Amino acid sequence: MIFFDLNTNDAEALLRHVEEFKPSSGDAREDSRLQNALLELKEALVQHLNDSGA
């Protein structure tokens, strides 16, 4: 589980980057792992924003 101590602007900026980033290392397994990690980070950021009332 991920917990954040971010203000709303920082959390929203990070969320935009997470949504836009596409792994392209050339290693399909590494790209898949990174994509899965980014999806978990996105879910945690959305939850943080929902909890903070944004």
mmCIF entry with sequence, helices, sheets and N, C-alpha, C, O atoms, coordinates in Angstrom:
data_MODEL
# 
_entry.id   MODEL 
# 
_entity.id                         1 
_entity.type                       polymer 
_entity.pdbx_number_of_molecules   1 
# 
_entity_poly.entity_id                      1 
_entity_poly.type                           'polypeptide(L)' 
_entity_poly.nstd_linkage                   no 
_entity_poly.nstd_monomer                   no 
_entity_poly.pdbx_seq_one_letter_code       MIFFDLNTNDAEALLRHVEEFKPSSGDAREDSRLQNALLELKEALVQHLNDSGA 
_entity_poly.pdbx_seq_one_letter_code_can   MIFFDLNTNDAEALLRHVEEFKPSSGDAREDSRLQNALLELKEALVQHLNDSGA 
_entity_poly.pdbx_strand_id                 A 
# 
loop_
_entity_poly_seq.entity_id 
_entity_poly_seq.num 
_entity_poly_seq.mon_id 
_entity_poly_seq.hetero 
1 1  MET n 
1 2  ILE n 
1 3  PHE n 
1 4  PHE n 
1 5  ASP n 
1 6  LEU n 
1 7  ASN n 
1 8  THR n 
1 9  ASN n 
1 10 ASP n 
1 11 ALA n 
1 12 GLU n 
1 13 ALA n 
1 14 LEU n 
1 15 LEU n 
1 16 ARG n 
1 17 HIS n 
1 18 VAL n 
1 19 GLU n 
1 20 GLU n 
1 21 PHE n 
1 22 LYS n 
1 23 PRO n 
1 24 SER n 
1 25 SER n 
1 26 GLY n 
1 27 ASP n 
1 28 ALA n 
1 29 ARG n 
1 30 GLU n 
1 31 ASP n 
1 32 SER n 
1 33 ARG n 
1 34 LEU n 
1 35 GLN n 
1 36 ASN n 
1 37 ALA n 
1 38 LEU n 
1 39 LEU n 
1 40 GLU n 
1 41 LEU n 
1 42 LYS n 
1 43 GLU n 
1 44 ALA n 
1 45 LEU n 
1 46 VAL n 
1 47 GLN n 
1 48 HIS n 
1 49 LEU n 
1 50 ASN n 
1 51 ASP n 
1 52 SER n 
1 53 GLY n 
1 54 ALA n 
# 
_struct_asym.id          A 
_struct_asym.entity_id   1 
# 
loop_
_struct_conf.conf_type_id 
_struct_conf.id 
_struct_conf.pdbx_PDB_helix_id 
_struct_conf.beg_label_comp_id 
_struct_conf.beg_label_asym_id 
_struct_conf.beg_label_seq_id 
_struct_conf.pdbx_beg_PDB_ins_code 
_struct_conf.end_label_comp_id 
_struct_conf.end_label_asym_id 
_struct_conf.end_label_seq_id 
_struct_conf.pdbx_end_PDB_ins_code 
_struct_conf.beg_auth_comp_id 
_struct_conf.beg_auth_asym_id 
_struct_conf.beg_auth_seq_id 
_struct_conf.end_auth_comp_id 
_struct_conf.end_auth_asym_id 
_struct_conf.end_auth_seq_id 
_struct_conf.pdbx_PDB_helix_class 
_struct_conf.details 
_struct_conf.pdbx_PDB_helix_length 
HELX_P HELX_P1 AA1 THR A 8  ? GLU A 20 ? THR A 8  GLU A 20 1 ? 13 
HELX_P HELX_P2 AA2 ALA A 28 ? ASP A 51 ? ALA A 28 ASP A 51 1 ? 24 
# 
_struct_conf_type.id          HELX_P 
_struct_conf_type.criteria    ? 
_struct_conf_type.reference   ? 
# 
loop_
_atom_site.group_PDB 
_atom_site.id 
_atom_site.type_symbol 
_atom_site.label_atom_id 
_atom_site.label_alt_id 
_atom_site.label_comp_id 
_atom_site.label_asym_id 
_atom_site.label_entity_id 
_atom_site.label_seq_id 
_atom_site.pdbx_PDB_ins_code 
_atom_site.Cartn_x 
_atom_site.Cartn_y 
_atom_site.Cartn_z 
_atom_site.occupancy 
_atom_site.B_iso_or_equiv 
_atom_site.pdbx_formal_charge 
_atom_site.auth_seq_id 
_atom_site.auth_comp_id 
_atom_site.auth_asym_id 
_atom_site.auth_atom_id 
_atom_site.pdbx_PDB_model_num 
ATOM 1   N N  . MET A 1 1  ? 0.849   -1.174 0.000   1.00 0.00 ? 1  MET A N  1 
ATOM 2   C CA . MET A 1 1  ? 0.000   0.000  0.000   1.00 0.00 ? 1  MET A CA 1 
ATOM 3   C C  . MET A 1 1  ? 0.894   1.236  0.000   1.00 0.00 ? 1  MET A C  1 
ATOM 4   O O  . MET A 1 1  ? 1.942   1.266  0.646   1.00 0.00 ? 1  MET A O  1 
ATOM 5   N N  . ILE A 1 2  ? 0.460   2.248  -0.734  1.00 0.00 ? 2  ILE A N  1 
ATOM 6   C CA . ILE A 1 2  ? 1.217   3.482  -0.856  1.00 0.00 ? 2  ILE A CA 1 
ATOM 7   C C  . ILE A 1 2  ? 0.454   4.604  -0.164  1.00 0.00 ? 2  ILE A C  1 
ATOM 8   O O  . ILE A 1 2  ? -0.754  4.757  -0.347  1.00 0.00 ? 2  ILE A O  1 
ATOM 9   N N  . PHE A 1 3  ? 1.181   5.390  0.639   1.00 0.00 ? 3  PHE A N  1 
ATOM 10  C CA . PHE A 1 3  ? 0.595   6.565  1.283   1.00 0.00 ? 3  PHE A CA 1 
ATOM 11  C C  . PHE A 1 3  ? 1.372   7.795  0.829   1.00 0.00 ? 3  PHE A C  1 
ATOM 12  O O  . PHE A 1 3  ? 2.593   7.742  0.676   1.00 0.00 ? 3  PHE A O  1 
ATOM 13  N N  . PHE A 1 4  ? 0.668   8.895  0.616   1.00 0.00 ? 4  PHE A N  1 
ATOM 14  C CA . PHE A 1 4  ? 1.296   10.117 0.137   1.00 0.00 ? 4  PHE A CA 1 
ATOM 15  C C  . PHE A 1 4  ? 1.130   11.251 1.128   1.00 0.00 ? 4  PHE A C  1 
ATOM 16  O O  . PHE A 1 4  ? 0.133   11.346 1.845   1.00 0.00 ? 4  PHE A O  1 
ATOM 17  N N  . ASP A 1 5  ? 2.130   12.100 1.145   1.00 0.00 ? 5  ASP A N  1 
ATOM 18  C CA . ASP A 1 5  ? 2.067   13.366 1.865   1.00 0.00 ? 5  ASP A CA 1 
ATOM 19  C C  . ASP A 1 5  ? 2.308   14.451 0.819   1.00 0.00 ? 5  ASP A C  1 
ATOM 20  O O  . ASP A 1 5  ? 3.331   15.136 0.835   1.00 0.00 ? 5  ASP A O  1 
ATOM 21  N N  . LEU A 1 6  ? 1.332   14.595 -0.102  1.00 0.00 ? 6  LEU A N  1 
ATOM 22  C CA . LEU A 1 6  ? 1.441   15.526 -1.223  1.00 0.00 ? 6  LEU A CA 1 
ATOM 23  C C  . LEU A 1 6  ? 0.293   16.515 -1.201  1.00 0.00 ? 6  LEU A C  1 
ATOM 24  O O  . LEU A 1 6  ? -0.825  16.174 -0.815  1.00 0.00 ? 6  LEU A O  1 
ATOM 25  N N  . ASN A 1 7  ? 0.575   17.744 -1.617  1.00 0.00 ? 7  ASN A N  1 
ATOM 26  C CA . ASN A 1 7  ? -0.542  18.665 -1.781  1.00 0.00 ? 7  ASN A CA 1 
ATOM 27  C C  . ASN A 1 7  ? -1.268  18.300 -3.070  1.00 0.00 ? 7  ASN A C  1 
ATOM 28  O O  . ASN A 1 7  ? -0.751  17.535 -3.885  1.00 0.00 ? 7  ASN A O  1 
ATOM 29  N N  . THR A 1 8  ? -2.442  18.838 -3.249  1.00 0.00 ? 8  THR A N  1 
ATOM 30  C CA . THR A 1 8  ? -3.296  18.476 -4.396  1.00 0.00 ? 8  THR A CA 1 
ATOM 31  C C  . THR A 1 8  ? -2.621  18.781 -5.724  1.00 0.00 ? 8  THR A C  1 
ATOM 32  O O  . THR A 1 8  ? -2.673  17.962 -6.642  1.00 0.00 ? 8  THR A O  1 
ATOM 33  N N  . ASN A 1 9  ? -1.989  19.943 -5.845  1.00 0.00 ? 9  ASN A N  1 
ATOM 34  C CA . ASN A 1 9  ? -1.343  20.302 -7.117  1.00 0.00 ? 9  ASN A CA 1 
ATOM 35  C C  . ASN A 1 9  ? -0.250  19.316 -7.484  1.00 0.00 ? 9  ASN A C  1 
ATOM 36  O O  . ASN A 1 9  ? -0.145  18.906 -8.640  1.00 0.00 ? 9  ASN A O  1 
ATOM 37  N N  . ASP A 1 10 ? 0.569   18.929 -6.506  1.00 0.00 ? 10 ASP A N  1 
ATOM 38  C CA . ASP A 1 10 ? 1.648   17.974 -6.769  1.00 0.00 ? 10 ASP A CA 1 
ATOM 39  C C  . ASP A 1 10 ? 1.091   16.599 -7.128  1.00 0.00 ? 10 ASP A C  1 
ATOM 40  O O  . ASP A 1 10 ? 1.592   15.944 -8.041  1.00 0.00 ? 10 ASP A O  1 
ATOM 41  N N  . ALA A 1 11 ? 0.066   16.164 -6.418  1.00 0.00 ? 11 ALA A N  1 
ATOM 42  C CA . ALA A 1 11 ? -0.544  14.863 -6.695  1.00 0.00 ? 11 ALA A CA 1 
ATOM 43  C C  . ALA A 1 11 ? -1.162  14.841 -8.088  1.00 0.00 ? 11 ALA A C  1 
ATOM 44  O O  . ALA A 1 11 ? -1.032  13.853 -8.810  1.00 0.00 ? 11 ALA A O  1 
ATOM 45  N N  . GLU A 1 12 ? -1.835  15.928 -8.469  1.00 0.00 ? 12 GLU A N  1 
ATOM 46  C CA . GLU A 1 12 ? -2.439  15.989 -9.806  1.00 0.00 ? 12 GLU A CA 1 
ATOM 47  C C  . GLU A 1 12 ? -1.375  16.011 -10.899 1.00 0.00 ? 12 GLU A C  1 
ATOM 48  O O  . GLU A 1 12 ? -1.547  15.376 -11.940 1.00 0.00 ? 12 GLU A O  1 
ATOM 49  N N  . ALA A 1 13 ? -0.282  16.731 -10.679 1.00 0.00 ? 13 ALA A N  1 
ATOM 50  C CA . ALA A 1 13 ? 0.807   16.773 -11.664 1.00 0.00 ? 13 ALA A CA 1 
ATOM 51  C C  . ALA A 1 13 ? 1.430   15.386 -11.821 1.00 0.00 ? 13 ALA A C  1 
ATOM 52  O O  . ALA A 1 13 ? 1.680   14.941 -12.941 1.00 0.00 ? 13 ALA A O  1 
ATOM 53  N N  . LEU A 1 14 ? 1.678   14.715 -10.718 1.00 0.00 ? 14 LEU A N  1 
ATOM 54  C CA . LEU A 1 14 ? 2.244   13.364 -10.775 1.00 0.00 ? 14 LEU A CA 1 
ATOM 55  C C  . LEU A 1 14 ? 1.285   12.410 -11.472 1.00 0.00 ? 14 LEU A C  1 
ATOM 56  O O  . LEU A 1 14 ? 1.716   11.570 -12.262 1.00 0.00 ? 14 LEU A O  1 
ATOM 57  N N  . LEU A 1 15 ? 0.009   12.528 -11.196 1.00 0.00 ? 15 LEU A N  1 
ATOM 58  C CA . LEU A 1 15 ? -0.991  11.680 -11.837 1.00 0.00 ? 15 LEU A CA 1 
ATOM 59  C C  . LEU A 1 15 ? -0.989  11.887 -13.352 1.00 0.00 ? 15 LEU A C  1 
ATOM 60  O O  . LEU A 1 15 ? -1.075  10.920 -14.108 1.00 0.00 ? 15 LEU A O  1 
ATOM 61  N N  . ARG A 1 16 ? -0.891  13.130 -13.795 1.00 0.00 ? 16 ARG A N  1 
ATOM 62  C CA . ARG A 1 16 ? -0.838  13.391 -15.244 1.00 0.00 ? 16 ARG A CA 1 
ATOM 63  C C  . ARG A 1 16 ? 0.368   12.706 -15.881 1.00 0.00 ? 16 ARG A C  1 
ATOM 64  O O  . ARG A 1 16 ? 0.255   12.129 -16.963 1.00 0.00 ? 16 ARG A O  1 
ATOM 65  N N  . HIS A 1 17 ? 1.508   12.765 -15.223 1.00 0.00 ? 17 HIS A N  1 
ATOM 66  C CA . HIS A 1 17 ? 2.708   12.112 -15.761 1.00 0.00 ? 17 HIS A CA 1 
ATOM 67  C C  . HIS A 1 17 ? 2.557   10.596 -15.781 1.00 0.00 ? 17 HIS A C  1 
ATOM 68  O O  . HIS A 1 17 ? 2.962   9.942  -16.742 1.00 0.00 ? 17 HIS A O  1 
ATOM 69  N N  . VAL A 1 18 ? 1.984   10.045 -14.743 1.00 0.00 ? 18 VAL A N  1 
ATOM 70  C CA . VAL A 1 18 ? 1.766   8.594  -14.684 1.00 0.00 ? 18 VAL A CA 1 
ATOM 71  C C  . VAL A 1 18 ? 0.845   8.158  -15.821 1.00 0.00 ? 18 VAL A C  1 
ATOM 72  O O  . VAL A 1 18 ? 1.086   7.134  -16.459 1.00 0.00 ? 18 VAL A O  1 
ATOM 73  N N  . GLU A 1 19 ? -0.196  8.924  -16.071 1.00 0.00 ? 19 GLU A N  1 
ATOM 74  C CA . GLU A 1 19 ? -1.154  8.574  -17.119 1.00 0.00 ? 19 GLU A CA 1 
ATOM 75  C C  . GLU A 1 19 ? -0.537  8.676  -18.515 1.00 0.00 ? 19 GLU A C  1 
ATOM 76  O O  . GLU A 1 19 ? -0.898  7.906  -19.405 1.00 0.00 ? 19 GLU A O  1 
ATOM 77  N N  . GLU A 1 20 ? 0.380   9.607  -18.714 1.00 0.00 ? 20 GLU A N  1 
ATOM 78  C CA . GLU A 1 20 ? 0.947   9.850  -20.035 1.00 0.00 ? 20 GLU A CA 1 
ATOM 79  C C  . GLU A 1 20 ? 2.160   8.986  -20.359 1.00 0.00 ? 20 GLU A C  1 
ATOM 80  O O  . GLU A 1 20 ? 2.449   8.741  -21.530 1.00 0.00 ? 20 GLU A O  1 
ATOM 81  N N  . PHE A 1 21 ? 2.873   8.522  -19.336 1.00 0.00 ? 21 PHE A N  1 
ATOM 82  C CA . PHE A 1 21 ? 4.119   7.793  -19.565 1.00 0.00 ? 21 PHE A CA 1 
ATOM 83  C C  . PHE A 1 21 ? 3.846   6.408  -20.149 1.00 0.00 ? 21 PHE A C  1 
ATOM 84  O O  . PHE A 1 21 ? 2.974   5.678  -19.680 1.00 0.00 ? 21 PHE A O  1 
ATOM 85  N N  . LYS A 1 22 ? 4.607   6.069  -21.175 1.00 0.00 ? 22 LYS A N  1 
ATOM 86  C CA . LYS A 1 22 ? 4.524   4.750  -21.801 1.00 0.00 ? 22 LYS A CA 1 
ATOM 87  C C  . LYS A 1 22 ? 5.907   4.112  -21.769 1.00 0.00 ? 22 LYS A C  1 
ATOM 88  O O  . LYS A 1 22 ? 6.824   4.604  -22.426 1.00 0.00 ? 22 LYS A O  1 
ATOM 89  N N  . PRO A 1 23 ? 6.073   3.034  -21.024 1.00 0.00 ? 23 PRO A N  1 
ATOM 90  C CA . PRO A 1 23 ? 7.384   2.382  -20.955 1.00 0.00 ? 23 PRO A CA 1 
ATOM 91  C C  . PRO A 1 23 ? 7.845   1.940  -22.344 1.00 0.00 ? 23 PRO A C  1 
ATOM 92  O O  . PRO A 1 23 ? 7.048   1.434  -23.134 1.00 0.00 ? 23 PRO A O  1 
ATOM 93  N N  . SER A 1 24 ? 9.118   2.131  -22.636 1.00 0.00 ? 24 SER A N  1 
ATOM 94  C CA . SER A 1 24 ? 9.662   1.727  -23.929 1.00 0.00 ? 24 SER A CA 1 
ATOM 95  C C  . SER A 1 24 ? 11.144  1.396  -23.801 1.00 0.00 ? 24 SER A C  1 
ATOM 96  O O  . SER A 1 24 ? 11.981  1.930  -24.530 1.00 0.00 ? 24 SER A O  1 
ATOM 97  N N  . SER A 1 25 ? 11.448  0.514  -22.871 1.00 0.00 ? 25 SER A N  1 
ATOM 98  C CA . SER A 1 25 ? 12.844  0.152  -22.637 1.00 0.00 ? 25 SER A CA 1 
ATOM 99  C C  . SER A 1 25 ? 13.384  -0.796 -23.694 1.00 0.00 ? 25 SER A C  1 
ATOM 100 O O  . SER A 1 25 ? 14.597  -0.955 -23.831 1.00 0.00 ? 25 SER A O  1 
ATOM 101 N N  . GLY A 1 26 ? 12.486  -1.426 -24.440 1.00 0.00 ? 26 GLY A N  1 
ATOM 102 C CA . GLY A 1 26 ? 12.906  -2.445 -25.390 1.00 0.00 ? 26 GLY A CA 1 
ATOM 103 C C  . GLY A 1 26 ? 12.853  -3.844 -24.803 1.00 0.00 ? 26 GLY A C  1 
ATOM 104 O O  . GLY A 1 26 ? 13.007  -4.830 -25.523 1.00 0.00 ? 26 GLY A O  1 
ATOM 105 N N  . ASP A 1 27 ? 12.636  -3.933 -23.494 1.00 0.00 ? 27 ASP A N  1 
ATOM 106 C CA . ASP A 1 27 ? 12.510  -5.219 -22.804 1.00 0.00 ? 27 ASP A CA 1 
ATOM 107 C C  . ASP A 1 27 ? 11.035  -5.373 -22.420 1.00 0.00 ? 27 ASP A C  1 
ATOM 108 O O  . ASP A 1 27 ? 10.548  -4.688 -21.521 1.00 0.00 ? 27 ASP A O  1 
ATOM 109 N N  . ALA A 1 28 ? 10.339  -6.265 -23.099 1.00 0.00 ? 28 ALA A N  1 
ATOM 110 C CA . ALA A 1 28 ? 8.888   -6.407 -22.895 1.00 0.00 ? 28 ALA A CA 1 
ATOM 111 C C  . ALA A 1 28 ? 8.545   -6.742 -21.451 1.00 0.00 ? 28 ALA A C  1 
ATOM 112 O O  . ALA A 1 28 ? 7.564   -6.224 -20.916 1.00 0.00 ? 28 ALA A O  1 
ATOM 113 N N  . ARG A 1 29 ? 9.332   -7.596 -20.812 1.00 0.00 ? 29 ARG A N  1 
ATOM 114 C CA . ARG A 1 29 ? 9.029   -7.961 -19.412 1.00 0.00 ? 29 ARG A CA 1 
ATOM 115 C C  . ARG A 1 29 ? 9.224   -6.766 -18.485 1.00 0.00 ? 29 ARG A C  1 
ATOM 116 O O  . ARG A 1 29 ? 8.408   -6.529 -17.595 1.00 0.00 ? 29 ARG A O  1 
ATOM 117 N N  . GLU A 1 30 ? 10.296  -6.020 -18.692 1.00 0.00 ? 30 GLU A N  1 
ATOM 118 C CA . GLU A 1 30 ? 10.545  -4.836 -17.863 1.00 0.00 ? 30 GLU A CA 1 
ATOM 119 C C  . GLU A 1 30 ? 9.466   -3.784 -18.099 1.00 0.00 ? 30 GLU A C  1 
ATOM 120 O O  . GLU A 1 30 ? 8.988   -3.165 -17.148 1.00 0.00 ? 30 GLU A O  1 
ATOM 121 N N  . ASP A 1 31 ? 9.081   -3.576 -19.347 1.00 0.00 ? 31 ASP A N  1 
ATOM 122 C CA . ASP A 1 31 ? 8.015   -2.624 -19.652 1.00 0.00 ? 31 ASP A CA 1 
ATOM 123 C C  . ASP A 1 31 ? 6.708   -3.032 -18.993 1.00 0.00 ? 31 ASP A C  1 
ATOM 124 O O  . ASP A 1 31 ? 5.969   -2.181 -18.499 1.00 0.00 ? 31 ASP A O  1 
ATOM 125 N N  . SER A 1 32 ? 6.417   -4.328 -18.984 1.00 0.00 ? 32 SER A N  1 
ATOM 126 C CA . SER A 1 32 ? 5.196   -4.831 -18.358 1.00 0.00 ? 32 SER A CA 1 
ATOM 127 C C  . SER A 1 32 ? 5.221   -4.594 -16.853 1.00 0.00 ? 32 SER A C  1 
ATOM 128 O O  . SER A 1 32 ? 4.220   -4.179 -16.269 1.00 0.00 ? 32 SER A O  1 
ATOM 129 N N  . ARG A 1 33 ? 6.365   -4.859 -16.227 1.00 0.00 ? 33 ARG A N  1 
ATOM 130 C CA . ARG A 1 33 ? 6.483   -4.618 -14.776 1.00 0.00 ? 33 ARG A CA 1 
ATOM 131 C C  . ARG A 1 33 ? 6.308   -3.139 -14.462 1.00 0.00 ? 33 ARG A C  1 
ATOM 132 O O  . ARG A 1 33 ? 5.619   -2.772 -13.510 1.00 0.00 ? 33 ARG A O  1 
ATOM 133 N N  . LEU A 1 34 ? 6.937   -2.297 -15.269 1.00 0.00 ? 34 LEU A N  1 
ATOM 134 C CA . LEU A 1 34 ? 6.822   -0.858 -15.039 1.00 0.00 ? 34 LEU A CA 1 
ATOM 135 C C  . LEU A 1 34 ? 5.388   -0.388 -15.254 1.00 0.00 ? 34 LEU A C  1 
ATOM 136 O O  . LEU A 1 34 ? 4.884   0.433  -14.488 1.00 0.00 ? 34 LEU A O  1 
ATOM 137 N N  . GLN A 1 35 ? 4.733   -0.898 -16.281 1.00 0.00 ? 35 GLN A N  1 
ATOM 138 C CA . GLN A 1 35 ? 3.337   -0.513 -16.528 1.00 0.00 ? 35 GLN A CA 1 
ATOM 139 C C  . GLN A 1 35 ? 2.449   -0.929 -15.359 1.00 0.00 ? 35 GLN A C  1 
ATOM 140 O O  . GLN A 1 35 ? 1.566   -0.172 -14.954 1.00 0.00 ? 35 GLN A O  1 
ATOM 141 N N  . ASN A 1 36 ? 2.672   -2.116 -14.817 1.00 0.00 ? 36 ASN A N  1 
ATOM 142 C CA . ASN A 1 36 ? 1.899   -2.561 -13.651 1.00 0.00 ? 36 ASN A CA 1 
ATOM 143 C C  . ASN A 1 36 ? 2.152   -1.665 -12.445 1.00 0.00 ? 36 ASN A C  1 
ATOM 144 O O  . ASN A 1 36 ? 1.220   -1.319 -11.719 1.00 0.00 ? 36 ASN A O  1 
ATOM 145 N N  . ALA A 1 37 ? 3.404   -1.289 -12.232 1.00 0.00 ? 37 ALA A N  1 
ATOM 146 C CA . ALA A 1 37 ? 3.731   -0.402 -11.114 1.00 0.00 ? 37 ALA A CA 1 
ATOM 147 C C  . ALA A 1 37 ? 3.083   0.960  -11.302 1.00 0.00 ? 37 ALA A C  1 
ATOM 148 O O  . ALA A 1 37 ? 2.592   1.555  -10.342 1.00 0.00 ? 37 ALA A O  1 
ATOM 149 N N  . LEU A 1 38 ? 3.077   1.457  -12.536 1.00 0.00 ? 38 LEU A N  1 
ATOM 150 C CA . LEU A 1 38 ? 2.449   2.750  -12.807 1.00 0.00 ? 38 LEU A CA 1 
ATOM 151 C C  . LEU A 1 38 ? 0.943   2.697  -12.581 1.00 0.00 ? 38 LEU A C  1 
ATOM 152 O O  . LEU A 1 38 ? 0.355   3.667  -12.102 1.00 0.00 ? 38 LEU A O  1 
ATOM 153 N N  . LEU A 1 39 ? 0.318   1.584  -12.917 1.00 0.00 ? 39 LEU A N  1 
ATOM 154 C CA . LEU A 1 39 ? -1.118  1.445  -12.668 1.00 0.00 ? 39 LEU A CA 1 
ATOM 155 C C  . LEU A 1 39 ? -1.416  1.466  -11.168 1.00 0.00 ? 39 LEU A C  1 
ATOM 156 O O  . LEU A 1 39 ? -2.395  2.074  -10.733 1.00 0.00 ? 39 LEU A O  1 
ATOM 157 N N  . GLU A 1 40 ? -0.567  0.799  -10.381 1.00 0.00 ? 40 GLU A N  1 
ATOM 158 C CA . GLU A 1 40 ? -0.755  0.824  -8.926  1.00 0.00 ? 40 GLU A CA 1 
ATOM 159 C C  . GLU A 1 40 ? -0.538  2.227  -8.374  1.00 0.00 ? 40 GLU A C  1 
ATOM 160 O O  . GLU A 1 40 ? -1.268  2.675  -7.489  1.00 0.00 ? 40 GLU A O  1 
ATOM 161 N N  . LEU A 1 41 ? 0.476   2.921  -8.904  1.00 0.00 ? 41 LEU A N  1 
ATOM 162 C CA . LEU A 1 41 ? 0.726   4.294  -8.476  1.00 0.00 ? 41 LEU A CA 1 
ATOM 163 C C  . LEU A 1 41 ? -0.454  5.188  -8.833  1.00 0.00 ? 41 LEU A C  1 
ATOM 164 O O  . LEU A 1 41 ? -0.862  6.028  -8.031  1.00 0.00 ? 41 LEU A O  1 
ATOM 165 N N  . LYS A 1 42 ? -1.002  5.011  -10.024 1.00 0.00 ? 42 LYS A N  1 
ATOM 166 C CA . LYS A 1 42 ? -2.169  5.791  -10.441 1.00 0.00 ? 42 LYS A CA 1 
ATOM 167 C C  . LYS A 1 42 ? -3.342  5.563  -9.489  1.00 0.00 ? 42 LYS A C  1 
ATOM 168 O O  . LYS A 1 42 ? -3.991  6.517  -9.060  1.00 0.00 ? 42 LYS A O  1 
ATOM 169 N N  . GLU A 1 43 ? -3.611  4.312  -9.163  1.00 0.00 ? 43 GLU A N  1 
ATOM 170 C CA . GLU A 1 43 ? -4.716  4.007  -8.243  1.00 0.00 ? 43 GLU A CA 1 
ATOM 171 C C  . GLU A 1 43 ? -4.494  4.668  -6.892  1.00 0.00 ? 43 GLU A C  1 
ATOM 172 O O  . GLU A 1 43 ? -5.429  5.205  -6.299  1.00 0.00 ? 43 GLU A O  1 
ATOM 173 N N  . ALA A 1 44 ? -3.257  4.632  -6.404  1.00 0.00 ? 44 ALA A N  1 
ATOM 174 C CA . ALA A 1 44 ? -2.957  5.245  -5.109  1.00 0.00 ? 44 ALA A CA 1 
ATOM 175 C C  . ALA A 1 44 ? -3.109  6.763  -5.175  1.00 0.00 ? 44 ALA A C  1 
ATOM 176 O O  . ALA A 1 44 ? -3.614  7.375  -4.234  1.00 0.00 ? 44 ALA A O  1 
ATOM 177 N N  . LEU A 1 45 ? -2.682  7.365  -6.262  1.00 0.00 ? 45 LEU A N  1 
ATOM 178 C CA . LEU A 1 45 ? -2.824  8.812  -6.407  1.00 0.00 ? 45 LEU A CA 1 
ATOM 179 C C  . LEU A 1 45 ? -4.300  9.221  -6.493  1.00 0.00 ? 45 LEU A C  1 
ATOM 180 O O  . LEU A 1 45 ? -4.708  10.206 -5.879  1.00 0.00 ? 45 LEU A O  1 
ATOM 181 N N  . VAL A 1 46 ? -5.080  8.482  -7.238  1.00 0.00 ? 46 VAL A N  1 
ATOM 182 C CA . VAL A 1 46 ? -6.517  8.776  -7.331  1.00 0.00 ? 46 VAL A CA 1 
ATOM 183 C C  . VAL A 1 46 ? -7.156  8.660  -5.950  1.00 0.00 ? 46 VAL A C  1 
ATOM 184 O O  . VAL A 1 46 ? -7.956  9.511  -5.562  1.00 0.00 ? 46 VAL A O  1 
ATOM 185 N N  . GLN A 1 47 ? -6.811  7.623  -5.216  1.00 0.00 ? 47 GLN A N  1 
ATOM 186 C CA . GLN A 1 47 ? -7.361  7.447  -3.876  1.00 0.00 ? 47 GLN A CA 1 
ATOM 187 C C  . GLN A 1 47 ? -6.941  8.594  -2.965  1.00 0.00 ? 47 GLN A C  1 
ATOM 188 O O  . GLN A 1 47 ? -7.751  9.103  -2.190  1.00 0.00 ? 47 GLN A O  1 
ATOM 189 N N  . HIS A 1 48 ? -5.679  9.003  -3.056  1.00 0.00 ? 48 HIS A N  1 
ATOM 190 C CA . HIS A 1 48 ? -5.192  10.127 -2.254  1.00 0.00 ? 48 HIS A CA 1 
ATOM 191 C C  . HIS A 1 48 ? -5.981  11.395 -2.559  1.00 0.00 ? 48 HIS A C  1 
ATOM 192 O O  . HIS A 1 48 ? -6.378  12.123 -1.649  1.00 0.00 ? 48 HIS A O  1 
ATOM 193 N N  . LEU A 1 49 ? -6.206  11.652 -3.850  1.00 0.00 ? 49 LEU A N  1 
ATOM 194 C CA . LEU A 1 49 ? -6.964  12.834 -4.241  1.00 0.00 ? 49 LEU A CA 1 
ATOM 195 C C  . LEU A 1 49 ? -8.405  12.752 -3.770  1.00 0.00 ? 49 LEU A C  1 
ATOM 196 O O  . LEU A 1 49 ? -8.973  13.754 -3.335  1.00 0.00 ? 49 LEU A O  1 
ATOM 197 N N  . ASN A 1 50 ? -9.000  11.577 -3.850  1.00 0.00 ? 50 ASN A N  1 
ATOM 198 C CA . ASN A 1 50 ? -10.376 11.401 -3.362  1.00 0.00 ? 50 ASN A CA 1 
ATOM 199 C C  . ASN A 1 50 ? -10.448 11.601 -1.862  1.00 0.00 ? 50 ASN A C  1 
ATOM 200 O O  . ASN A 1 50 ? -11.390 12.218 -1.363  1.00 0.00 ? 50 ASN A O  1 
ATOM 201 N N  . ASP A 1 51 ? -9.476  11.092 -1.142  1.00 0.00 ? 51 ASP A N  1 
ATOM 202 C CA . ASP A 1 51 ? -9.459  11.219 0.322   1.00 0.00 ? 51 ASP A CA 1 
ATOM 203 C C  . ASP A 1 51 ? -9.222  12.658 0.763   1.00 0.00 ? 51 ASP A C  1 
ATOM 204 O O  . ASP A 1 51 ? -9.678  13.074 1.828   1.00 0.00 ? 51 ASP A O  1 
ATOM 205 N N  . SER A 1 52 ? -8.503  13.415 -0.068  1.00 0.00 ? 52 SER A N  1 
ATOM 206 C CA . SER A 1 52 ? -8.188  14.797 0.321   1.00 0.00 ? 52 SER A CA 1 
ATOM 207 C C  . SER A 1 52 ? -9.281  15.772 -0.130  1.00 0.00 ? 52 SER A C  1 
ATOM 208 O O  . SER A 1 52 ? -9.201  16.973 0.128   1.00 0.00 ? 52 SER A O  1 
ATOM 209 N N  . GLY A 1 53 ? -10.302 15.236 -0.808  1.00 0.00 ? 53 GLY A N  1 
ATOM 210 C CA . GLY A 1 53 ? -11.418 16.084 -1.211  1.00 0.00 ? 53 GLY A CA 1 
ATOM 211 C C  . GLY A 1 53 ? -11.204 16.846 -2.485  1.00 0.00 ? 53 GLY A C  1 
ATOM 212 O O  . GLY A 1 53 ? -11.957 17.769 -2.795  1.00 0.00 ? 53 GLY A O  1 
ATOM 213 N N  . ALA A 1 54 ? -10.176 16.470 -3.240  1.00 0.00 ? 54 ALA A N  1 
ATOM 214 C CA . ALA A 1 54 ? -9.906  17.179 -4.498  1.00 0.00 ? 54 ALA A CA 1 
ATOM 215 C C  . ALA A 1 54 ? -10.866 16.774 -5.592  1.00 0.00 ? 54 ALA A C  1 
ATOM 216 O O  . ALA A 1 54 ? -10.775 17.277 -6.711  1.00 0.00 ? 54 ALA A O  1 
# 
